Amino acid sequence: MQANPKTLAQLVTSVYQFRIPEFQRPFAWTQEYVEQLWNDLSEAYAEFVSKGSPPEGEDYFLGPIVIANERDTRGRIIGHVVDGQQRLTSLHALLWLMLQRLAGRDSEKTRDAKEEIKRLVLTAASETTLQVAREDQANFRCLREGRQQDETTLFGQCVKYLAQQLAQWPVVAELANFFYYLENQVNFVLVESDSYSSAWTLFIGLNGKGRALNPADLIKAFVCGRSEDGRAMADIWNDKILPLGNDSTSAILDITRMTTGEVGSEAKLFRTFSRGWDSHKLSAAVLASAAHTYQYCWHASLEKIPDLGNGRRSLRGLRELDRRDHTTAILAVAEKCGQSAAFRRHVLHALESFQLWMAIRGKHGKERPFTALANAVYSELDSGRDALRRLKDQLARLAPPESEVRQAIENAAYPGRIMKFIVREYEEGMRGEVEIADVQFEHMAPKTPTEYWSNVVGTHDQIFYGRIVNNIGNIVPLDAATNIAGYNYDWPTKCKLYQENVPNWTVANIARENPDAWTPEKISKRASQIADWAVRQRWNLQEALNNLA
């Protein structure tokens, strides 16, 4: 890898052709960014001229360009643009527009400028020195041929804006001087690598003035470059990986872990992935199917997952808990036994129960054992039943004791995320497995003490008071309007409000069963009831594991 300062002229001629790889998005700069680039360059040129040009003039630095070089079948160096697509594409558009604007001008300076521009934008074989992203190629041909752009695209809007600016240039012949300024005074740092693997270590923090890439994008370039049909592989990527958005790298990391057995991190992902691909542990088919399973795990609408049935509640719960160390196991079960097996109710319920137990006890994720399990299921086992048995044994071995989980739920306090999840699930369970959304969380004994409630709780110490009223036994889900209306009123007033406004909610039952008072003892009793329900009914891990295999 090497990094060297380059003028625009030196940059453009440093390789036979720059290419925007398949992993890159189409041109993404809005007019705001193009306008900023134009203003930077035109203002720098004006300052350059005001200082009398060289040697008093100053160069203008336009950031780093990162490329991965390879030779084509004719031995010519092709620079695949890892970072700098937006700037390179915009500057090439500007050069082509300058060439067209200077057409018909026959002074010696303009003739020389036109020949020099052609040298920068065309190879000796009359190919463009920049091959833009696939989606921008039709527009780029229109630009080269002087035809109308598709102005519904960002690239078309870029060309339109730059053309408007050049049309306002007061003296056309002066464009030649502006061009020579761009060619010789605008500088970059060209970072050249012999492989995408080396470029991987640079691009996350080296985005210049462009739009940041997702780490998965470099893997796409690697895969497309090593597939017989790169275009077909790019289409698979666009269909299966890109819809995952910011999760695309996590998905590839989990797929790589499953197939290779290496835990690794995102920083080492490219190297791990490339080894797996070259050793045929990874393939296009596995990427496509496992990415589809990942989409079902974390992104797809629950209504669109086939045959989910009674597993819906557990998958919804897993998503809300958002503990993802088990994802490799789901991917492996899906690859070994089929997707429907991975999303069976018993599988999802066992995983949800396990993750709830781990979360309420504050346990860290278990990526390493889950990766080992997933790789064994994927590469060693022949039987789907064996896969589920291994998963059962893993969950039983890693889970904390039931007594600790029960105690942790009893002690759970507002505003804990897991506490809120349990309280909402308890509400839904008590009301017949309904699903509620857009709720707030009500402190029946209010969070802010009043004289009335301080006397009920038995303390004027705010810390001790908070410890009592923030306990899970005092928290109920409630609609926003009733929550606001309840304010800090005394218990008889709140009882009446709950029964009138939300007669079918759990809080109304509490009011009916406790009309006289709501005390710390009753809060503690309800916390115990919720804990019993959680570990004996909703997330009974032992029962879930027995049903698993």
C-alpha positions as CSV (number, residue, x, y, z in Angstrom):
1,M,0.0,0.0,0.0
2,Q,1.3,3.5,-0.8
3,A,0.0,7.0,-0.5
4,N,1.3,9.9,-2.6
5,P,0.2,13.4,-3.3
6,K,-1.2,13.9,-6.8
7,T,-2.4,16.8,-8.9
8,L,-5.6,16.2,-10.8
9,A,-3.6,15.6,-13.9
10,Q,-1.4,13.1,-12.2
11,L,-4.3,11.4,-10.4
12,V,-6.4,10.8,-13.6
13,T,-3.4,9.4,-15.5
14,S,-2.0,7.3,-12.6
15,V,-4.0,4.2,-13.8
16,Y,-5.4,3.1,-17.2
17,Q,-8.9,3.5,-16.0
18,F,-10.8,4.2,-12.7
19,R,-13.8,2.0,-12.2
20,I,-16.6,2.3,-9.7
21,P,-17.1,-1.3,-8.5
22,E,-20.4,-3.1,-8.1
23,F,-20.3,-2.6,-4.4
24,Q,-20.6,1.2,-4.8
25,R,-24.0,2.9,-4.8
26,P,-25.0,5.1,-7.7
27,F,-23.9,8.7,-7.6
28,A,-25.3,10.0,-4.3
29,W,-24.5,13.7,-4.0
30,T,-27.4,16.0,-3.8
31,Q,-27.1,19.5,-5.3
32,E,-26.0,20.8,-1.9
33,Y,-22.8,18.8,-2.1
34,V,-22.2,19.6,-5.8
35,E,-22.7,23.3,-5.1
36,Q,-20.2,23.1,-2.2
37,L,-17.6,21.5,-4.5
38,W,-18.2,24.1,-7.2
39,N,-18.0,27.0,-4.7
40,D,-14.8,25.6,-3.2
41,L,-13.1,25.3,-6.5
42,S,-14.3,28.5,-8.1
43,E,-13.4,30.5,-4.9
44,A,-10.0,28.9,-4.7
45,Y,-9.4,29.8,-8.3
46,A,-10.4,33.4,-7.7
47,E,-8.0,33.6,-4.8
48,F,-5.3,32.0,-6.9
49,V,-5.8,34.6,-9.6
50,S,-5.9,37.5,-7.1
51,K,-2.5,36.5,-5.8
52,G,-1.0,36.6,-9.2
53,S,-0.9,32.9,-9.8
54,P,2.3,30.9,-9.2
55,P,4.5,31.1,-7.3
56,E,2.3,33.1,-4.9
57,G,-0.8,31.0,-5.5
58,E,-1.7,28.2,-3.2
59,D,-2.7,24.6,-4.1
60,Y,-6.2,23.4,-3.1
61,F,-6.4,20.0,-1.4
62,L,-9.5,17.9,-2.2
63,G,-8.9,15.0,0.1
64,P,-7.9,11.4,-0.3
65,I,-8.8,8.9,-3.0
66,V,-8.5,5.2,-2.1
67,I,-8.3,2.6,-4.9
68,A,-7.6,-1.1,-5.1
69,N,-5.5,-1.8,-8.2
70,E,-5.5,-4.9,-10.4
71,R,-4.4,-5.7,-13.9
72,D,-6.8,-6.6,-16.6
73,T,-6.2,-9.3,-19.2
74,R,-4.1,-7.0,-21.2
75,G,-1.9,-6.0,-18.3
76,R,-3.4,-2.5,-17.8
77,I,-3.8,-1.2,-14.3
78,I,-7.5,-0.7,-13.3
79,G,-8.1,1.3,-10.2
80,H,-11.2,0.2,-8.4
81,V,-12.5,3.2,-6.4
82,V,-13.0,2.3,-2.7
83,D,-13.3,5.9,-1.5
84,G,-13.8,9.1,-3.6
85,Q,-16.5,8.1,-6.0
86,Q,-18.5,11.3,-5.6
87,R,-15.6,13.7,-6.1
88,L,-14.2,11.7,-9.1
89,T,-17.5,11.5,-10.8
90,S,-18.3,15.2,-10.2
91,L,-14.9,16.3,-11.5
92,H,-15.1,14.1,-14.6
93,A,-18.6,15.6,-15.3
94,L,-17.0,19.1,-15.0
95,L,-14.2,18.2,-17.4
96,W,-16.6,16.9,-20.0
97,L,-18.8,20.0,-19.7
98,M,-15.7,22.2,-20.0
99,L,-14.7,20.3,-23.2
100,Q,-18.1,20.9,-24.7
101,R,-18.2,24.6,-23.6
102,L,-14.8,25.2,-25.3
103,A,-16.0,23.6,-28.5
104,G,-15.7,25.9,-31.5
105,R,-13.1,28.1,-29.7
106,D,-9.9,28.2,-31.9
107,S,-7.4,30.2,-30.0
108,E,-4.1,28.5,-29.3
109,K,-4.9,28.4,-25.6
110,T,-8.4,26.9,-26.0
111,R,-7.1,24.3,-28.6
112,D,-4.4,23.2,-26.2
113,A,-6.8,23.1,-23.3
114,K,-9.3,20.9,-25.3
115,E,-6.5,18.5,-26.2
116,E,-5.4,18.3,-22.6
117,I,-8.9,17.7,-21.3
118,K,-9.3,14.9,-23.8
119,R,-6.1,13.4,-22.5
120,L,-7.6,13.4,-19.0
121,V,-11.0,12.0,-19.8
122,L,-10.2,9.5,-22.6
123,T,-7.7,6.7,-22.8
124,A,-5.5,6.0,-25.8
125,A,-8.2,3.6,-27.0
126,S,-10.9,6.3,-26.6
127,E,-12.4,4.7,-23.5
128,T,-13.4,7.0,-20.7
129,T,-10.8,7.2,-18.0
130,L,-13.6,6.8,-15.4
131,Q,-16.2,4.0,-15.6
132,V,-19.0,5.2,-13.4
133,A,-21.4,3.1,-11.4
134,R,-23.6,0.8,-13.4
135,E,-26.8,2.8,-12.7
136,D,-25.1,6.0,-13.9
137,Q,-23.6,4.7,-17.1
138,A,-26.5,5.6,-19.4
139,N,-26.4,9.2,-18.2
140,F,-22.6,9.3,-18.5
141,R,-22.9,8.3,-22.2
142,C,-25.4,11.1,-22.7
143,L,-22.9,13.5,-21.1
144,R,-20.0,12.4,-23.3
145,E,-22.2,12.7,-26.4
146,G,-23.6,16.1,-25.4
147,R,-27.2,14.8,-25.1
148,Q,-29.9,15.6,-22.5
149,Q,-29.4,14.0,-19.1
150,D,-32.1,12.2,-17.1
151,E,-32.6,15.0,-14.5
152,T,-34.6,12.7,-12.2
153,T,-31.3,11.1,-11.2
154,L,-28.8,12.7,-8.8
155,F,-26.1,12.4,-11.5
156,G,-28.3,14.2,-14.0
157,Q,-29.0,17.0,-11.5
158,C,-25.3,17.3,-10.8
159,V,-24.5,17.7,-14.6
160,K,-27.4,20.3,-14.9
161,Y,-26.1,22.4,-12.0
162,L,-22.5,22.4,-13.3
163,A,-23.6,23.2,-16.8
164,Q,-25.5,26.2,-15.5
165,Q,-22.5,27.5,-13.6
166,L,-20.2,27.1,-16.7
167,A,-22.9,28.9,-18.8
168,Q,-22.6,31.9,-16.6
169,W,-18.8,32.1,-17.0
170,P,-18.2,35.7,-18.2
171,V,-15.5,34.9,-20.7
172,V,-15.5,31.5,-22.3
173,A,-11.8,31.7,-23.1
174,E,-11.1,32.2,-19.4
175,L,-12.3,28.6,-18.9
176,A,-9.0,27.4,-20.2
177,N,-7.2,29.1,-17.4
178,F,-9.7,27.6,-14.9
179,F,-9.1,24.2,-16.4
180,Y,-5.3,24.6,-16.1
181,Y,-5.8,25.6,-12.4
182,L,-7.9,22.5,-11.8
183,E,-5.4,20.3,-13.6
184,N,-2.3,21.6,-11.8
185,Q,-3.3,23.2,-8.5
186,V,-6.0,20.9,-7.2
187,N,-4.4,18.1,-5.2
188,F,-5.3,14.8,-3.7
189,V,-3.6,12.0,-1.8
190,L,-3.9,8.8,-3.8
191,V,-3.9,5.8,-1.6
192,E,-3.2,2.7,-3.7
193,S,-3.6,-0.9,-2.5
194,D,-3.0,-4.2,-4.3
195,S,-6.1,-5.7,-2.8
196,Y,-9.5,-4.9,-1.3
197,S,-8.3,-6.6,1.9
198,S,-5.7,-3.8,2.5
199,A,-8.3,-1.1,1.5
200,W,-10.6,-2.6,4.2
201,T,-8.4,-1.3,6.9
202,L,-8.7,2.3,5.6
203,F,-12.1,3.0,4.2
204,I,-14.2,3.3,7.5
205,G,-12.3,6.3,8.7
206,L,-11.2,7.6,5.4
207,N,-14.2,8.9,3.6
208,G,-12.9,12.2,2.3
209,K,-15.8,14.4,1.3
210,G,-17.9,11.4,0.1
211,R,-20.7,9.4,1.6
212,A,-19.6,6.7,4.0
213,L,-19.7,3.1,2.8
214,N,-21.1,0.1,4.8
215,P,-18.4,-2.4,5.6
216,A,-20.4,-5.0,3.7
217,D,-19.8,-3.1,0.5
218,L,-16.1,-4.2,0.2
219,I,-17.2,-7.8,0.6
220,K,-19.6,-7.3,-2.2
221,A,-16.8,-6.2,-4.4
222,F,-14.7,-9.2,-3.4
223,V,-17.6,-11.7,-4.1
224,C,-18.5,-10.1,-7.4
225,G,-14.9,-10.2,-8.5
226,R,-14.7,-13.9,-7.8
227,S,-18.0,-15.0,-9.3
228,E,-18.4,-16.3,-12.8
229,D,-21.2,-13.9,-13.3
230,G,-20.4,-10.7,-11.3
231,R,-23.6,-9.0,-12.4
232,A,-25.8,-11.9,-11.2
233,M,-23.9,-11.9,-7.9
234,A,-24.5,-8.1,-7.6
235,D,-28.2,-8.7,-8.1
236,I,-28.3,-11.3,-5.4
237,W,-26.5,-8.8,-3.1
238,N,-28.9,-6.1,-4.0
239,D,-31.9,-8.4,-3.3
240,K,-30.7,-10.1,-0.1
241,I,-28.0,-8.1,1.6
242,L,-28.7,-4.4,0.9
243,P,-32.3,-4.5,2.2
244,L,-30.8,-5.2,5.6
245,G,-29.4,-1.6,5.7
246,N,-27.1,-0.9,8.6
247,D,-27.5,-4.6,9.6
248,S,-25.8,-5.9,6.4
249,T,-22.4,-6.1,8.0
250,S,-23.8,-7.9,11.1
251,A,-25.6,-10.3,8.8
252,I,-22.4,-11.2,6.9
253,L,-20.5,-11.5,10.1
254,D,-23.0,-14.0,11.5
255,I,-23.1,-16.0,8.2
256,T,-19.3,-16.0,8.2
257,R,-19.2,-17.2,11.8
258,M,-21.6,-20.0,11.1
259,T,-19.7,-21.3,8.0
260,T,-16.2,-20.9,9.3
261,G,-16.5,-21.3,13.1
262,E,-14.4,-18.2,13.6
263,V,-15.9,-15.6,16.0
264,G,-13.9,-12.7,14.7
265,S,-15.0,-9.1,14.7
266,E,-16.0,-6.6,12.1
267,A,-12.4,-5.3,11.9
268,K,-11.3,-8.8,10.8
269,L,-14.4,-9.7,8.8
270,F,-12.9,-9.2,5.3
271,R,-10.0,-11.6,6.0
272,T,-12.2,-14.2,7.6
273,F,-14.8,-14.0,4.9
274,S,-12.3,-14.2,2.1
275,R,-10.7,-17.3,3.6
276,G,-14.2,-18.9,3.9
277,W,-15.0,-18.0,0.3
278,D,-11.8,-19.2,-1.1
279,S,-12.1,-22.5,0.8
280,H,-15.7,-22.9,-0.5
281,K,-17.2,-22.9,3.0
282,L,-19.1,-19.8,1.9
283,S,-21.0,-19.6,-1.4
284,A,-23.5,-17.4,-3.2
285,A,-26.3,-19.8,-2.4
286,V,-25.5,-19.8,1.4
287,L,-25.2,-16.0,1.4
288,A,-28.6,-15.7,-0.3
289,S,-30.4,-18.2,1.9
290,A,-28.8,-17.2,5.2
291,A,-29.4,-13.5,4.5
292,H,-33.0,-14.3,3.9
293,T,-33.2,-16.0,7.2
294,Y,-31.5,-13.1,8.9
295,Q,-34.1,-10.8,7.3
296,Y,-36.9,-12.9,8.9
297,C,-35.1,-12.8,12.3
298,W,-34.7,-9.1,12.6
299,H,-36.4,-7.1,9.8
300,A,-39.3,-8.7,8.0
301,S,-42.9,-7.8,9.0
302,L,-44.2,-10.6,11.2
303,E,-47.2,-10.9,9.0
304,K,-45.0,-11.7,6.0
305,I,-43.1,-14.6,7.6
306,P,-44.8,-17.9,6.4
307,D,-46.1,-20.4,8.9
308,L,-45.0,-18.3,11.9
309,G,-48.2,-18.9,13.7
310,N,-47.8,-19.2,17.5
311,G,-44.2,-18.3,17.2
312,R,-45.1,-14.7,16.5
313,R,-45.1,-13.6,20.1
314,S,-41.7,-15.1,20.8
315,L,-40.1,-13.6,17.7
316,R,-41.6,-10.2,18.6
317,G,-40.1,-10.7,22.0
318,L,-36.7,-11.6,20.7
319,R,-36.6,-8.5,18.6
320,E,-37.5,-6.3,21.5
321,L,-34.9,-7.9,23.7
322,D,-32.5,-7.3,20.9
323,R,-29.8,-9.8,22.1
324,R,-28.4,-11.2,18.9
325,D,-25.7,-13.7,19.9
326,H,-28.1,-16.6,19.1
327,T,-28.6,-15.5,15.5
328,T,-25.8,-17.8,14.2
329,A,-27.7,-20.8,15.7
330,I,-31.0,-19.8,13.9
331,L,-29.1,-19.4,10.6
332,A,-27.5,-22.9,11.1
333,V,-30.8,-24.6,12.0
334,A,-32.4,-23.0,8.9
335,E,-29.5,-24.2,6.7
336,K,-29.6,-27.7,8.1
337,C,-33.3,-28.3,8.7
338,G,-35.0,-25.6,6.6
339,Q,-36.4,-22.1,7.5
340,S,-39.7,-23.4,8.8
341,A,-37.8,-25.5,11.4
342,A,-35.8,-22.5,12.6
343,F,-39.0,-20.5,13.1
344,R,-41.0,-23.1,14.9
345,R,-42.8,-21.9,18.0
346,H,-40.8,-24.2,20.3
347,V,-37.4,-23.0,18.9
348,L,-38.3,-19.3,19.2
349,H,-39.9,-19.7,22.6
350,A,-36.8,-21.5,24.0
351,L,-34.5,-18.7,22.6
352,E,-36.8,-15.9,23.9
353,S,-37.0,-17.5,27.4
354,F,-33.2,-17.9,27.4
355,Q,-32.6,-14.4,26.3
356,L,-35.0,-12.9,28.9
357,W,-33.3,-14.9,31.6
358,M,-29.9,-13.7,30.5
359,A,-31.0,-10.1,30.1
360,I,-32.7,-9.7,33.5
361,R,-29.5,-11.1,35.1
362,G,-27.3,-8.6,33.1
363,K,-25.4,-11.4,31.4
364,H,-23.2,-10.6,28.4
365,G,-23.8,-12.2,25.0
366,K,-22.4,-15.6,24.3
367,E,-21.1,-15.2,20.7
368,R,-18.3,-17.7,21.1
369,P,-20.3,-20.7,22.2
370,F,-23.2,-19.9,19.8
371,T,-20.7,-19.7,16.9
372,A,-19.2,-23.0,17.9
373,L,-22.7,-24.6,18.0
374,A,-23.8,-23.0,14.7
375,N,-20.6,-24.2,12.9
376,A,-21.1,-27.7,14.3
377,V,-24.7,-27.8,13.2
378,Y,-23.9,-26.4,9.8
379,S,-20.8,-28.5,8.9
380,E,-20.9,-31.6,11.0
381,L,-24.4,-32.8,11.9
382,D,-26.5,-34.9,9.6
383,S,-29.7,-34.8,11.6
384,G,-32.0,-31.9,12.3
385,R,-33.0,-33.6,15.5
386,D,-29.4,-33.6,16.6
387,A,-29.2,-29.9,15.8
388,L,-32.1,-29.1,18.1
389,R,-30.7,-31.4,20.8
390,R,-27.4,-29.5,20.7
391,L,-29.2,-26.2,20.9
392,K,-31.2,-27.4,23.9
393,D,-28.0,-28.5,25.7
394,Q,-26.4,-25.2,24.9
395,L,-29.2,-23.1,26.3
396,A,-29.4,-25.2,29.5
397,R,-25.7,-24.9,30.1
398,L,-25.5,-21.2,29.6
399,A,-28.7,-20.1,31.4
400,P,-28.5,-18.6,34.9
401,P,-30.4,-20.4,37.8
402,E,-34.2,-19.9,37.9
403,S,-33.9,-18.6,41.5
404,E,-31.6,-15.8,40.5
405,V,-33.9,-14.9,37.5
406,R,-36.9,-14.8,39.8
407,Q,-35.2,-12.6,42.3
408,A,-33.9,-10.3,39.6
409,I,-37.4,-9.8,38.2
410,E,-38.8,-9.0,41.7
411,N,-36.1,-6.4,42.1
412,A,-36.4,-4.9,38.6
413,A,-36.9,-1.2,38.7
414,Y,-38.1,1.6,36.5
415,P,-36.9,2.8,33.9
416,G,-35.2,-0.4,33.0
417,R,-35.8,-1.5,29.4
418,I,-36.2,-5.2,30.3
419,M,-38.5,-4.3,33.2
420,K,-40.7,-2.4,30.8
421,F,-40.7,-5.3,28.5
422,I,-41.8,-7.7,31.2
423,V,-44.5,-5.4,32.5
424,R,-46.0,-5.0,29.0
425,E,-45.8,-8.7,28.3
426,Y,-47.6,-9.3,31.7
427,E,-50.3,-6.9,30.7
428,E,-50.8,-8.7,27.4
429,G,-50.8,-12.1,29.1
430,M,-53.3,-11.1,31.8
431,R,-55.7,-9.7,29.1
432,G,-55.7,-12.9,27.0
433,E,-52.5,-12.6,24.8
434,V,-53.5,-9.4,23.2
435,E,-50.9,-7.1,21.7
436,I,-50.7,-3.5,22.9
437,A,-48.5,-0.7,21.5
438,D,-47.9,3.0,22.1
439,V,-48.2,2.7,25.9
440,Q,-46.7,4.7,28.6
441,F,-45.7,3.4,32.0
442,E,-47.7,4.5,35.0
443,H,-46.4,4.6,38.6
444,M,-49.6,3.7,40.6
445,A,-47.9,5.2,43.7
446,P,-46.6,8.3,41.9
447,K,-43.0,8.9,41.1
448,T,-43.1,12.4,42.6
449,P,-44.0,12.2,46.3
450,T,-46.9,14.1,47.8
451,E,-47.7,14.4,51.5
452,Y,-50.4,11.8,51.0
453,W,-48.2,9.3,49.2
454,S,-45.2,9.9,51.5
455,N,-47.4,8.9,54.4
456,V,-48.7,5.8,52.5
457,V,-45.2,4.7,51.7
458,G,-44.0,5.5,55.2
459,T,-41.1,7.8,54.4
460,H,-40.2,11.3,53.5
461,D,-36.8,10.2,52.3
462,Q,-36.8,10.7,48.5
463,I,-34.2,8.0,47.8
464,F,-36.1,5.4,49.9
465,Y,-39.4,6.5,48.4
466,G,-38.0,6.2,44.9
467,R,-36.8,2.7,45.6
468,I,-40.3,1.6,46.6
469,V,-42.3,3.3,43.8
470,N,-39.9,2.4,41.0
471,N,-40.2,-1.3,41.7
472,I,-41.8,-3.5,39.0
473,G,-44.7,-4.2,41.3
474,N,-45.8,-0.6,41.1
475,I,-45.5,-0.1,37.3
476,V,-48.4,-0.7,34.8
477,P,-48.8,0.1,31.1
478,L,-51.3,2.8,30.4
479,D,-52.6,4.9,27.5
480,A,-51.1,8.4,27.4
481,A,-54.4,10.2,28.2
482,T,-55.1,8.2,31.4
483,N,-51.5,8.4,32.5
484,I,-51.6,12.2,32.3
485,A,-55.0,12.4,33.9
486,G,-53.9,10.3,36.9
487,Y,-51.2,12.8,37.9
488,N,-50.2,12.5,41.5
489,Y,-53.7,12.1,42.9
490,D,-54.6,10.0,46.0
491,W,-55.4,6.4,45.6
492,P,-59.2,6.6,45.7
493,T,-59.1,9.2,42.9
494,K,-56.8,7.1,40.8
495,C,-58.9,4.0,41.4
496,K,-62.0,5.7,40.0
497,L,-60.1,7.0,37.0
498,Y,-58.6,3.6,36.2
499,Q,-62.0,1.8,36.3
500,E,-63.7,4.5,34.3
501,N,-61.1,5.0,31.6
502,V,-59.5,1.6,31.1
503,P,-61.9,-1.0,32.6
504,N,-60.3,-3.9,30.7
505,W,-56.7,-3.1,31.7
506,T,-54.8,-4.8,34.5
507,V,-54.6,-1.6,36.5
508,A,-58.5,-1.5,36.7
509,N,-58.5,-5.0,38.2
510,I,-55.8,-3.8,40.7
511,A,-58.1,-0.9,41.6
512,R,-61.1,-3.1,42.1
513,E,-59.2,-5.6,44.2
514,N,-57.5,-2.9,46.4
515,P,-60.1,-0.1,46.8
516,D,-58.8,1.1,50.1
517,A,-55.0,1.5,49.7
518,W,-52.0,0.8,47.6
519,T,-49.1,0.1,49.9
520,P,-45.5,-1.0,49.8
521,E,-46.6,-4.5,50.9
522,K,-49.0,-4.8,48.0
523,I,-46.3,-3.5,45.6
524,S,-43.9,-6.2,46.8
525,K,-46.7,-8.9,46.5
526,R,-47.4,-7.9,43.0
527,A,-43.7,-7.9,42.1
528,S,-43.6,-11.5,43.3
529,Q,-46.7,-12.4,41.3
530,I,-45.1,-11.0,38.1
531,A,-41.9,-12.9,38.8
532,D,-43.8,-16.2,39.3
533,W,-45.7,-15.6,36.1
534,A,-42.5,-14.8,34.2
535,V,-40.5,-17.9,35.2
536,R,-43.4,-20.4,35.5
537,Q,-45.6,-19.4,32.6
538,R,-44.4,-16.9,30.0
539,W,-40.7,-17.7,30.0
540,N,-40.5,-21.2,31.7
541,L,-37.2,-22.1,30.3
542,Q,-37.1,-25.7,31.5
543,E,-40.5,-26.4,29.9
544,A,-39.4,-24.6,26.7
545,L,-36.3,-26.8,26.5
546,N,-38.3,-30.0,27.1
547,N,-40.5,-29.0,24.1
548,L,-37.5,-28.2,21.9
549,A,-36.2,-31.7,21.4
